[in-house]
Amino acid sequence: MKIVATTTAFPPYYFTQDEVLTALKTYWDKGLENAAVLERLHSRTGVEGRYFCRPLHEYYALDTWGKTNDVWIETAEKLGEQAIAALLGETGLQPERIGTILSVSVTGIACPSIEARLINKMKLPAHIKRTPIFGLGCVAGASGLGRAADYVRAYPDQAAILLSIELCSLTWQRDNISVPNLISSGLFGDGCGAVLVAGADLAAEMGFEGPDIVASQATLYPDSHDVMGWDISEKGFRIVLSADVPTVVKQHLGHDVDDFLAARGLIRADIGSWIMHTGGPKVLEANAEALGLTREDFALSWDALRRAGNLSSASVLMVLNDVMREHRPPKGTRSLLVAMGPGFCSEMLLLEW
């Protein structure tokens, strides 16, 4: 099972953190009595700029969940089509060899789901199996990649496409001036990540290069569902973001990684590169502390956070894309791809180049 191609796609609007901050000071329905609080929270996110699916002044008119979700569907179709076309163009793979498309998101919904709309729009084969996944949040990039690997393990002559589309700006709540919502308004951005995974037979037939997916592991931490997620109401998605996230990471990630590696006769020192979800500064620092690593070990994640913010499930795929295109390790290197999200949970994949 090989990762043979990756790509990213972004909406056309990009704004610096200062531009976003200026717009948000007049965005909240009840005003923001202390703008210094917003400035302080935004300054600590490690984000310099982000992509948005609409110009900032147009968010004022998105005053219902229905309006925002319509924008999600419209933008998701554009980004999804761009991403899938890029994967097929890069690999030269005939669409008939695609066995399944897995779509993941936690920032919008569609029925028929987004991959069905794309199959119609792009005239892809009607027999592609569709697997829409909602509710995994930030972990879904890693989880979706694991499920794509599971699929091509069963069907080694086929390919699976993972498509992550997250438009986090559409979840802003104008009447919510809680600290979690203020933090999320400065941390999360919009974007798409996509991966093409080929089964062993297909990879050999086509001569595909790329890292092998050796193994994956999903872990749910019991009774931690209130750490991260959404409260969903008639107004849409209201963020649940506990200050306990870094603590949960420190409590669990180190021994989870050790157990996962030990089952394959490995230790942390055998990992030559780390592909981490961009989370946020406190989460990345907690990851490093839990694993006994340094900021430099996660340099690509810090850089992705700086350039585009936290893209929820697409974040770890953005980092993977940077590795695939510009920072490929030497042949034989092992990488560990890791993300965490609502549940609270983690998913990790062992890759070998």
N, C-alpha and C positions, 0 to 999 in steps of 0.2 A: 504494500500500500504506500503510494508516494504522493506527497504534495508536489504537484507539477507546475502549478501556476497560482499566483496571487495577484490581486489588484485592489485599488481603492478608488472611490468616486466621491466627489464632494459637490454640494450645491454651489451656485455661482457667487454667493455673497460672502465676503470675508471682512471681519471687523476686528480691530485691535481691542484689547481689554479696556483701554481708556474710552474708546468709542462706545462700547457696550455699557460701561459704567455710566457714562453721561446719559445715555438713553434710559437706563433703568431708574435713574433718580426721579424721573417723572412718570414711570410706568405704573407703580403700585396705586391701587384704587384709593387707599387712605393716606397716600403720601408716605414718605419715609422721614420721620422727624429727625433722625440722626444719620445724615448721609455718611458720616465718618465711619459708622459701623459697616456699611456696605463697602466702602473703600478699603477698610481694613481686611474684611473677609476676602474680597477679590484679590487683594495684593498678596495673599498667602496661598493662592491656588497653583502657582507655578505656570500659569497660562499667559501667553503673550497675545494670542489671537485665536479666533474660532470661525468656522464656517456656519452660515445660517441659511435656511431655506427661503427666507424672505428678507427684504430690507427691514431694518430695525423699526422704522416708523409704521410699517404695516402690521406689526404685532398688536397694536392697540385695537384694531378692528376684529381680531380673532377672539371674540368674547364668549364663545360657546365651544363646547367639546366637539359638536358637529362640524363647525367651521374649521377648527384646527385639524380634525381628523381628515377632512377633505383635502387639506393641504398636504397632510402626511401621505395620503394615497397618491396624489398627483406627483409629489416629489419622489416618493419611493419607486414609482414606475420608471421615472427618468433615470434615477441612479442605478436601479436594478438592471435596466436594459443596457446602460453603459458598461456596467461591471461584467455582465455575462458575455456581452459582445467582445470585451477585452480578453477574457479568459479563452474564448473559442478562437479568437484571432491570433493570440500568442501561441497557442498549442497546435493549431491546425486540426483540432479534433472535430469530427463530424458530429452534429447534434444527435444523431441516432445512437451514439455511444453513451449518451447521458442516461443513466439509470434513474437518478433521483435529483431533485432540487430541494434542499432544506433551507427554509427561510426563517430567520430569527429576528425578533424585535420585541421591545417592551415599551415603545413610545407611540404606537398607533396600531390600529386593527383594520382588517378588511375581510369581507366575505362576499364573493370568492376571494381567497387569500392572494397575496401579492404575486406568488410564483405562478398561480393560475392565470392572472392577468398578463404576466410576462410571456407565458407560453403562447397565449393568444396573440399578443402584440408582436412577438418576434417570430411567429410561425414555427415554433419548436415542435418536436414530435408529440403527438397526443398521448402516447403511452408512458411518458415520463411520470414516475411516481412523485407525488407532491407531499412534502412533510413540513407544514407550517408549525413553528414552535413559538409560543408566547409565554412570558412569565418568568424566564430564567434571568433576565436582566443582564448585568455586567458579565456574568459567567458564561453567557450563551455563545460567545465566540469560540471559547474552548470546548464547551459541551457540544455545540454543533459540529465542530471538527471531529470530535470523538465519535459522534453518531455517523458522520460521513464515512469515517474509517470502518466502523462496524458494517456499514452497508456494502462497501466494496470488498470487505473480507468475505462476505457471503456471495457477492457477485464479482469475482475477480476480473471478468472481461468487460466491466462497465466502469463509468466514471460517476462521481457524485459532485455536485456543486453546492457549496455552502454560501448563502447570501445573507449578510447581516446589514440591516438598514435601521439606523437610529437617528431620529430627528428630535433631539432632547429639548431644543428650544420651544417646541410646540407644547411642552408640558408645564410651562410657567403658569403659576396661579396668581392673578393680579390681586386677589384679596388675602393672600397668604404672605405675611411678612415675618414668618418664623425664621429662625436661624438656619434650619436645613434648607428652606426654599431660597434664602439669600445666598447660601453657599453654592447650591446647585446652579443658580443663575450665573455664577461666576466660574463654574468648573466645567459644566457639560456643554458639548458642541454637537453639531450635526455631521453625519458622514456615513459612508458605506464601505464595508470590506467584503471581499469575496475570495473563495479558494476553490480550486479544482483538484480533487483527489482521485487518483487512478488506481484501479485494482491491479494486482500483481501481473496478471496475464496481459492486460491492456498496456501497462507501463512497459513490459518487455516487448510487446508487439510494436509499439510506437517509438521505442527508444527514449522514453521520457527520463529526464534527470530530475533530481530533487530529493529532499530528505524522506526517508522511510518513517512511517508512523509505527513505532514498535509496540506501544501499549498506551492505554489511557486508564484513568481512575477518577470516578466521581465520588464525592464524600458530602453527605448532609450532616450538619451539626444539629442534633435534636434540640427542640425548644428554643430556637434562636430566630424564629420567623419575624420577630419585631425589630431586628437589627437594621434591615434594609428592605425596601419595597415600595409599593404604592397603596395609598388609601384611594379607592375609586368611588366617585360620586357623580352626580349629574353635571358637575363642572369639569370632570375629567380626572387626570392623574395628579394626586397630591403626594409629594415625595415623603417617604419615611426614611430617614437617614440618621442613625444613632451615632453618638460620639463613641460608642463602644466598638465600632468597626475595627480600628487598629488593635484594640485589646483582643478581640476574637482572632484576628490574624496571628498575633503573637502566641496565643494559646494553642493554636492548632496547626499552623502551616508547617513548622519545622518537623514535627514528628510525622505528619502526613507525608511529606516529601521523603523523609528517611525510610518509612515503611514501604512506600511505593518503589523506591530504588532498591531497597534491600531484597524485595521479592524477586528482583532481577539480578542479584549479585553485585549491585552497584552502591556507591556512596556519593555524597555531594561533590567530592573532588573529581568524580568522573564526568561531571557536567561541564562542558566547555563553553556554553553560552546559555543565557537565561532570557526567555521571551515572556515578559510579564505584562499583564493588564495594567494600564496606566493609572487607574484608581484615583490618585491625588497624592499630594506630597506626604500626608500622614500615612497613607496606605503603603506607598512605596517605601517609606522609611521603616514601617512595621515589617514589611516583607524582608527587607535587608537585615533587620535585627533578628527576625525569626530564623533566618537561614545563615546567619553569620557572614553576610556578604556586605559589599560596599556600594555606595552610590554609583561608582563606575561600572559595576556589574550590571546595573540596570540603566546604563546611559541612553540606550535607544528608547526606553520607555519614558524617561525624563524628557527626552527631546520631542517625542510624539506628543506628550502632554503640553509642552511649551507651544508647539506649532498648531495644535488643533483642539486642545482640551481633552476631557474624558468623553469618549464616544460610546460609552456603555459597552454593549457586546462587540461593537466594531473595533474597539481600542486594541485588543490583543492581536487582531488581524492586521491592523495598521502597522504594529510593531513587527509582526511576522513578514509583512510585505517589505518593510525596510531591510530586514535580514535577507530575504530572498533576493532582493535587487541590488543591494549595495554592501552587505556585510556577511556574505556567505562564509561560514567557517570552513576550515580544511576538511577534506574527505575523512570520514571516520569519527568526526567530532559528534558528541552527543549534546543535544539541547533539551531543555525542559521548558515547555510552554504551560503557563499557569494563569488562571483567572479565578476570581471569587465573586459571589453575588448573592442575591436574595435566597433565603432558605433557612439560615445562612449556609453557604455551601462552597465547595471548591471543585475544580476539575483541572487535571494536569495530564499532559501528553508527553511521552518520551519520544524524541525524534533522533534519528541518526543520519548524518550527512554522507 
